[in-house]
Amino acid sequence: MVQTFTKERTKICEDLMLPEIRALLELPLDKKIEKSKEVIKEALERYKNIGMGFSGGTDSLVLLHLVLPLKQDMPCVFVDTQHEFPETYEFVNKVIIEWDVKDYQKVRAHRKRTEEFAEKYGYKTPEFTVAYDGYHKIAPMMKAITDRKFDAFIVGLRGVEHEERAKEVFFSPRQNPSHMRVHPLLFWRSADILEYVKRFDIECNPLYAKGYTSLGCTVFSEINTDPNAHERAGRGVVREEVMAKLRALGYT
């Protein structure tokens, strides 16, 4: 259970990491870049049909920047929950065009069921959260993986973000459909992400400048007004506490 949104939570996540992953946290950025590229290259060598997720957040932006020089035609999947911020839609489209992403796919559920789930379960309750994310976010992503017959899918997950994510490994098998989830940024801290975008002068989603420190859809993302808060502050305690259920359904 999520106990805190203070920065102490980062240390809690670090302590949950496997020793071999936790040791990589202390690498300088150059070494982290090198290691992440090794993971990506290994995935490209091991799997014939591989894709990646892109959300418009900074983690996935850094991941895309690392991936494209290694595979320019990497299939890139954006899950549109139909509740994304206008800034996110605009930013994703801008990146896809300016970075010349060759294979871009936007996926979404057939319809919005937000009001239906709110009426049935109560807005932002645990049951609502699982139903909402399961239908609007997870199911479209898993369908894309099925339809494209991806045997591996690369995502920008970092272990210090959440207690459940802290337990991950670089290559993590998933079912329904069967594929390998790949986590090249697993051992990066938030400061590493910020240093990377500054070093390479990468434009980020403008929502960060407005005070967001973790981006999702408009339903589950709020401005983080506490400079001492954990980076996931603003995502809602209920959503954080059902992460294990969401990840069991296929969530990143």
Order of alpha helices (4+ residues) and beta strands (2+ residues): alpha-alpha-alpha-beta-alpha-beta-alpha-beta-alpha-alpha-alpha-beta-beta-beta-alpha-alpha-alpha
